[in-house]
Amino acid sequence: MNIHPTAIISPEATLAEGVEIGPYSIIGPDCHIGRNTVIGPHVVIESQTDIGEDCRISQFASIGGPPQDLKYRGEPTRVVIGNRNILKEYVTINRSTTADIGVTVLGDDNLIMAYCHVAHNCKLGNHVIISNASNLAGHIHVEDYAIIGGMTGIHQFTRIGAHCIIGGASAVAKDIPPYVTASGNFAKLYGLNMIGLKRRGFTEETIQALRKTYQIVFRSSMLLSAAIQKVEQEVEDLPEVRHFLSFIKTSERGICR
C-alpha cells in the first residue's frame, strides 16, 4: 500500500493490497477498499462503504455520507461500489436509507464524471456513463450501458433503461425505456439509440425488431396495452424485445413518450 502521511485512516477500515491513498484524504470506519484502488487527494469516504478493485477516485469526491432524506434516523446502511469504476472530481455518493433495496449500489466499469451526485438507494448497473454535473435523486435504477448527458436531472424513483442515451441538460421525470434516445425538458423520446446499438454489436435482426417494436409502441397512436399486445403478436420474440416490453409493463412512474 502507498498511503500519504497526511491521510487519516480509521483503524476500523480495511485496505487491500496495492491500495493508494492521496494527501489529506479520510477513510472512515467500516470502509473496505479493494485491491489496487487509487484514491486521490482530499477524498472523504465517510463510513459503511465497500469499494471494489482497480477503482480510480479523483480529488474532493465524497462517498458514504448519510442520505439526504428527512426520514433517515441514523440506521446502519451502506454504499457498495464494484470494480474498475472511475469517479471524477467532486462526485458525491450517499449511503442508502432502509427503504426498498436498503443499499446504494454501483456495479462494475462505470464512469461518473465531475460534479455528479448519486443519491441514496440508487442502483447503477455496469458500463454506465454519467456526464458532468448530472444529478440522480433517490431510488433511481440505471441499467447497463446507459449514457446520461451532462447537467441532466433525474426525478426520484425513475428507471433508466439499458443501452439508452439521454441528451444533455434534460429533465427526466418518467422512465426511459431501454435502447432509445431521449432529450429535453421534460424529456421526450426521439427513436432508437442506433449508434450505440451498432457500436455494441447488436445484430441487424435485433435492431430491426427493436425498430418495429418502437414504432408500434410509440408511433402508432394505439393504446399502450394494445400496442404491447400487437408487438407480442407480430415482432420476433427476441430477448431484447422481451426486455423492452417488460420494462414498460413494470413501470410505476410511467414511460416517456
N, C-alpha and C positions, 0 to 999 in steps of 0.2 A: 504494500500500500504506500501511496505517496500523499501524505496529509500535511498541509501547510501548518506551520506552528501557530498561526493566529486563528485557525479553525477551532470551533468549540464542538466537541463530540460528546454526547451523553454516554455515560457508562452503560446505559441500558440499550444502546443502539448496537446493531450488528453489521459489520462491514466485511464483505467477502474479499478474496484475493484480487489484487490488481486495481482496487478502487482508488481514485484520485479525488481529493477534496481541496478546493482552492482557498485563497486567503479570505478570512473573515466569514466563512460560511458556518452555518449552525445546523447540526444534526441532532434532533431531539430524541426523547425516549421512545422505545418501541418502534424504532425505524430499522428497516432491513434493506441494505444496499447490495445489489448483486455484483458478480464478478465483472471487472474491467469497466465499470460505470465511472464516468468522469463528471464531477460536479464542480462547476466554475466558482469564481469568487462571489461573495455576498449572497449566496443562495441560502434560503431558510427552508429546511424540511422539518416541520414543526413536531409532529408526533404521529404514531399509529399509521405509518406509511411503509409499504413494500414497493421497492423499485427493483426491476429485473437486471439482467446482464447487458453490458455494452450500450447502455444509455448515455446520452450526452445532454447535460442540463446547463444552460448558459446563465450568466450572471444575473442576479436580482430576481430570479424565479422564486416563487413562494408555493410550497406544496405541503398539503396535510394540515392546513389551518381549519378551524371549525367552520361548519356550514353557515352561510348567511341566511338563516331560517329562524324566525322567532319561535318556532315550535321546538327547536333543539334545546335540550336541557343538560347537555354535557355527557350524554351516553357514549360509551366506547364504540366508535365506528372507524372505518379505515378508508385509505386510498390504496388501490392495488394497481401498479403500473408494470406492464410486461417488459419484454426485451427489445433492444435496439430502437428505442424511442428517442426522438430529438425534441427537446423542449427549449425554445429560444428565450431571449431576454424578456424578463418581466411576466412570464407566463404564471398564472395562478390556477391552482387546482385544489379544491376544497374537499375535506372529508365529507362523508355522507351523513344523513340523518338515519334513523332506524326504519324509515318508511320503505316500502316496496323492496328493492333488491338489497338495501341496507349497506351498500358499499359504493364508492366511486371507482370506476374501472376504466383503464386504458389497456388495450390489447398490445400487439407487437407491431413494430415497424411504422409507427405513426410520426408525423411531423406536425408539431404545433408551433406556429410562428410567433413572433414577438407580440407582446401585449394581449394575448388571448386569455380568456377566462373559461374554465371548465368548472361548473358549479356542482353542488352536492348531488349524489345519486345519478350522475351521468354515467353512461356506459358507451364507450367507444370500442369499435372492433379493431381490425388490423388494416394497415396501409391507408389510414385516414390522413388527409391533409387539411389543416385549418389555417387559413391565411391571416395575416396581421390584423390585430385589433378586433377580431371577431369574438362574440360572447355567447356562450351557451348557458341558458338558465337551468334550473334544477330539473332532474328526472328526464333528461333528453337521451335518447338512444340513437347512436350513429352506426350504421352498418359498414361492412368492409369496403374499402376503396372509395368512399365518398370524399368529395372535394368541396370545401366551403370557402367561398371567396372572402376577401378582406372586408373588414368593417361590417360584417353581417351580424344581425341579432336574431337569435332563435328563441322562441317562446317556450316556457317550461312544459314538460310532458309531450313535446313534439318528437316524432321519429323521422330520421333521415335515412333514406334507403340506400342500398348498396350500389356502387358504381354511378351514382348521380353526381351532378356538378351544380353548385349554386353560385350565381354571379355575385360580384362584389356589391357591397352596400345594400344588400337585400334585407327585408324584414320577413321572417318566416314565422307564421302563426298557425300553420296546419302542416300535416305530414307531407313530406316529399317522397313520392314513390321511387323505387329503385330504377336505375338505368336512364333517368330523364335529365333534362336541363331545366333549371328554374332560375328566375331572377325577378327582382322588382320589390316595390314597397306598396302593397304587400305582394309577396312572391307569387308569380304565376308560372305555369309550365310552358315550355317552348319546344317540345319534341324530345326525342331521344338524345342521349349523350353519345352521338355516333362516333366522334373522335375517340372518346375514352373507351368505348366498346371495342373498336378496331385495334387500338393500341394494346389492349389487354387480351387480344387473341380470341375474341368471340367469333364463332363461325358465321358465315353469311346466312346459313339456315336459321341460326338463333336470332341474328339481328332482324331478319325479315319477319320472323314470328313475333318478336317484340314490337316491331313497327306496326304490324297488323293489330296486335293487342292494343297498343297505344291509340291507334286510330279509332278502334271500336269503342274504347272506354271514354276517350276524351274528345273525339271529333264527330261522333255520330248523333249527338243530341238525344241519345237514349237515356232512360233512367239508369242509374248506376247498376242496380240489381239485374236489369235486363241486359245491359252491356256485358256484365260479367258472365251471365248465362250464355250469351252469344259467343264470347271468347271460348268458353269451355266446350262449346259445340263445334266451333269452326276452326280454331287455331290449334296447331300441332301441340301435343302435350309434352312440352319440354320443361326441364327443371326451372329455367329462368322465367318461363311464363307462369308456372305454378307459384313461384316466389312473388312475382309481380301481383298476381291476384290475391294471394294470401295476405300480403302486406296491406292491400286495400281493404280486404274483408275485415281485418283485425284492427283497423284504425279506430281510435276513440275520439280524437280531435277533429277528424275529417281530413280529406285529401285536398291539397292544392289542385285547382282545376285550370 
